[in-house]
Amino acid sequence: MDSISLLKNKDWLRKNKRQMTILQNIWMSDGISRKEIGKKLDVTKMTVTNCIDKLIENGLVEESTPPAISDRGRRPVPIHLKRDLFYSIGISFHDATFARILLLNAKEETVCEKKLHDLSGDDWRRKCDCVIEQIKAMLKEQCIEMSNIAGIGISLTGILRPEQGMVISSSQFEHNRDIKLCDYFKAETGKECFIINLPHLLAMMEHKWGKAKKMSSFLYFHHHYGLGTFLNGELYRGHQCNAGEIGMMQISEDGEQNADGRRGTVGMIMPFYKVNDRIEQIIADNGNIKVRNYMTGDGGKVMLPMIVSAIKDGDRICAQLMSEYFEYVGKTMINLAYIFNPEAIFLPPWTADIPEVSIDIVRRVMGHYGVHNWGLHTDIFSAKCSDDDLARGAGLLPVNKLLNQNLI
């Protein structure tokens, strides 16, 4: 019986609950030691030893070569899932024309990567076919059978129905609605498929790989006003899996009308794209702005990394526009802090490069949080995991399902 079949075998799972629990903990904390497992699960050294030995015997885990004995004694031996135990595929549709595809091993290491830069057009099936073609090419190149794939995870923006595998509306598939995306991928590959909203995945990744490893309650704010919410040790997605649309938070009665008919929502008063639009207009008017130094050719679009680089280079106009944006972010974050009282709120990683016009502003606004001696406190940090990690993060989804993790 191959490893995927074994881990899906109900009889084996029923008879080996303790082994499965330990396997889950090894996956959640790659490199964990026997002693750490025993302490975390509150079980005896003998129990841990017996279970680990059986997992090794079944070819599910392996231990690293024991480190040399030092003056402090022998160091703990790290335990990992076997690299070739199974593989997973992660896909991130970054916009309407670009997708990244990763083939990951059981240790979440990238085995192969493909990037598709020309996915334009209105036919969502054509885009998916291009991705599926690349998946099959990757497996052929690596001599990996489809049967060794645990599943496929896909990261998107928009309104999703993950339990049905449906995309109701997404900017990645413009002019298309009610797409049965998971059914399509499964029909073409034979593998189970999972979808997740981008900010939800960012929160999940930050807990798995980032600065929130030891936190049970935190928020991850995406600069396009999506929110990933991690509460009491679990990812919270809402009963329809669409929680976190904070761009729809109303803070005024004025401004442009939103899609739901209301005015004064954060996402309409100060959307992030307005920063780009205003900079592009200044450039079109031949204004003196340093972001020009980071653009290639004429008529190119201003991208976020260019703005960040220009601010670091002393561009006052870009700095002012970014500061105005984060003033509104700060007002939004303090409202969320009062609602959720999280241990921390994470801003995108790039804010660490320009803290004076991002993190520092939000922290200043958050200074009003918990006055009157309430003793409330929420830290503001820049995150470790970014949009560039989404394909790798999407590859976690089928593994979560395989190992019965309650994260999706």
Phi, psi and omega in degrees: 000128179287167188297320181295316178297321179297315183288346175261354183285114185296324179295316179296318180296321181294322183277343188230047182299319181295317178298320181293320178298317178294320178299319178299317181291326176295320179292318181292328182231076183304130181091007178297151180260167177300317181298318180294322177297314180300319180291319182292321183264356180056052178234163185288161178299321180297318179298314179298315181300314180298315182293314180298317180299321179290322178295322176294317180299324179278000178074025183265326180228168176213155178253145177290161176300129182303131178296157178295149179290130179252186179297338181266007181096180182289133179281154179301144180270119181291144178245138182224158165293146176297135185305318184263020179301317174196174176229160175222161181240129177243135181232133172237121172270103186282323176206196185288349185235351187232138176219146175243136182235129178237140169256121184245147172270183185292342176269011178065026176270144180284120178270322182203149180224140175229143177236134178245119186255355184231073179250033181289166180113165184266352185272104182295331179293323179296319178298315180295322179298321178297319179293315181297321177300318179292324178299312181296323178293321178299314181295322179294317180299322184268001181056044179246128180283149178300332180295341179271002180268125180289331180159186184234132175244141184229130177258133182216167166254168175108196181263117184240161170234079187303323181295330176264355182067030185249144172255110179286312179202132180207141178293342177288337177232069183301144176068014176235142179225158175053052182273126176274073190295313183294322177298321182294313180295321180293322179295326184271337184242339183080005183250146178294143187232145181226144177238152180210147178286143186308306182295329176297318180294322179299319178295318179298318180292321181297326177286326183279317189238345191257212185280352183259019183306321185257013180260144178255341180219114179203166178238147174239114181265124174263141189294351173263024174068034167259153183228128171262130186239121179243112186234132177050042175083007181224149174289125178259124184240357182086161186290342173247012178064031179233026177292152173102014178277070186284349173296343179269002179290125183270125180236005181202168175259357184254177176101179180293153180282134179276175182298332180271006176096351181271158175247161174081020176279150184304317184293341178262327180291313182220069175287150184296329183296340179292331176298311178299315183299317182292324178292318179296325178291321178297320178295317179297331179269013179061034178287157181276098184218132189286347180297340176304326185295342184253006179263150179247124177076181180263146175075011179285158180276148176279126181249158183307313180302328178293319180295316180299315180297320180294320179296317178297333181273003176095019179287108184289326181294312179298320180297319180296315180296319179293322179297318179298320179297313184285344170298317178289324176299316180300317179297325178288318183296322181293325175297317180293324179297320178294328181284313189256339184047055182282161176293324181205156170240128182258133173261162182305150183305326184296343179294338178293338180278338181224058186298329184294338179246015181217277184302314183298323180292315180296319178297322179296314179296322179291351176297341178277353186286125174074040175288185181064033175060031177286336180074023180279145180206133174224125179282150174244120181231160165275141182282168174265319184273138185232181177302331180293343182264001190296322180295317177297318179296321179298330178294346176287333188302309179294331178290321174305315180295315182298321183263012175059039175279143180265053182251351182232000000 
